[in-house]
Amino acid sequence: MLKVAIVGIGTISYIHQWAIEECAEGELVAVCDINPSLKVKYPEIPFYKDIDELLENEELDVVHICLPHDLHVPMAEKCLKKGVHVFLEKPVGISLEESMHLAELSNHYPGVKTAVSFQNRYNLTSLTLKELLTNGSPDYEVGKIKAVKGLVTWFRPESYYEAEPWRGTWENAGGGTISNQSIHTLDLMQWFAGKDILSCQGRLMNLLDYNIEVEDTAVGRFEFEEDINGLYFATNAYEVNSSVEVEVITSRVRYLIKNNALYVFDEEGYEGQLIAEDETFPGSKSYYGLGHKHCIQSFYRAIQNDTDDYIHLTDALPSMQMIELLKQSSATEQKVYLKELVK
Ligand SMILES: NC(=O)c1ccc[n+]([C@@H]2O[C@H](COP(=O)([O-])OP(=O)(O)OC[C@H]3O[C@@H](n4cnc5c(N)ncnc54)[C@H](O)[C@@H]3O)[C@@H](O)[C@H]2O)c1
């Protein structure tokens, strides 16, 4: 059984703890957080205040990094250098440059795996749609992808940023909704499009008068290879966390993921037919889905069997490209091409 530690035992960590407990492949043996008052959450296992001490004193197979975004890359580097596999919460880092640096560094440690937590890819709706777009359907012609749309209308109260001020700063978070809440939707958009990103015309803005630096709202039009159009809108300024919507239009049909269900619509746009439904996580955070468990379990199995069947660091780079494009396009008020950013 893999020996696992969580670094950063704040808000998201309980989902990791739950997922680890659900997986026969791993066992939580230690936790680490700079906040000693959190020690009481895990009275039965060793608690460390410093990741260096954790890595020095425990024989670990995997570290889960559940930290503010600016600490992802430096902490992942420490684990790689110790030969410990990393399960990294999204985003990879606070910038594309930093994320590419980690990907480059990881090439020097080929025996050490790094997975990124894009758990929504493991939802049954996502897996079913990806399979249809990749391999077609035995019942009808799927056609060629023409457009993808991602819509996230959520709400975060000001107390969300006040509770953990890193969430509101460029230096620590690298972005607001683009890096924290709707990055999953950016990831799904590019994963379904299945083509390289070429450009973006986008804007970041604040619709709420909170005392934060980062945007609460973002809009962008992405161009992918083969003339695929990607439209994205995300906000934390709505009233509630409405269901995320991801739509894919092909030359023959339209697919829609909404309310944890996947529908296909015929060419005329009606007769929506349910084709898959997700299981959901119990309780108020049901929108997290059960994806974390599947994402973590796949990673553990990939470590045990030395396979590639997990979400690699490099799989997460397109989402960082999209975030960087949104930031640059917003700052210059112009369409920005990826080739101008990555030379
Ligand atoms: N995949 C998802 O759906 C999902 C959902 C929520 C959050 N997240 C991600 O999880 C990560 C953590 O987010 P959160 O909301 O739980 O943050 P949080 O602020 O609630 O928790 C972060 C914890 O890290 C600790 N910490 C800070 N610096 C540290 C250090 N140097 N060493 C050890 N511990 C340190 C803090 O004390 C805190 O307990 C972020 O990357 C976030 O984007 C992912």
The ligand as a Gaussian input file, in Angstrom:
#p B3LYP/6-31G(d) Opt

LIG

0 1
 N       -9.986000      20.459000      -7.403000
 C      -10.915000      21.230000      -6.848000
 O      -12.112000      21.145000      -7.181000
 C      -10.512000      22.211000      -5.814000
 C      -11.460000      22.818000      -4.991000
 C      -11.020000      23.739000      -4.008000
 C       -9.667000      24.039000      -3.899000
 N       -8.778000      23.446000      -4.749000
 C       -7.341000      23.773000      -4.706000
 O       -6.809000      23.292000      -3.483000
 C       -5.697000      24.118000      -3.118000
 C       -5.936000      24.624000      -1.696000
 O       -7.112000      25.401000      -1.681000
 P       -7.939000      25.609000      -0.330000
 O       -9.125000      26.395000      -0.691000
 O       -8.069000      24.293000       0.377000
 O       -6.905000      26.546000       0.468000
 P       -6.915000      26.861000       2.026000
 O       -6.335000      28.217000       2.153000
 O       -8.219000      26.558000       2.631000
 O       -5.862000      25.788000       2.592000
 C       -4.478000      25.900000       2.341000
 C       -3.734000      25.372000       3.543000
 O       -2.319000      25.435000       3.233000
 C       -1.656000      25.802000       4.450000
 N       -0.313000      26.330000       4.128000
 C       -0.011000      27.557000       3.658000
 N        1.335000      27.664000       3.471000
 C        1.857000      26.462000       3.830000
 C        3.180000      25.937000       3.858000
 N        4.243000      26.675000       3.484000
 N        3.358000      24.660000       4.268000
 C        2.302000      23.899000       4.673000
 N        1.023000      24.358000       4.681000
 C        0.816000      25.617000       4.270000
 C       -2.589000      26.796000       5.107000
 O       -2.311000      26.954000       6.489000
 C       -3.948000      26.186000       4.822000
 O       -4.361000      25.335000       5.869000
 C       -5.635000      25.225000      -4.159000
 O       -4.725000      24.845000      -5.141000
 C       -7.029000      25.261000      -4.738000
 O       -7.086000      25.759000      -6.064000
 C       -9.173000      22.544000      -5.670000

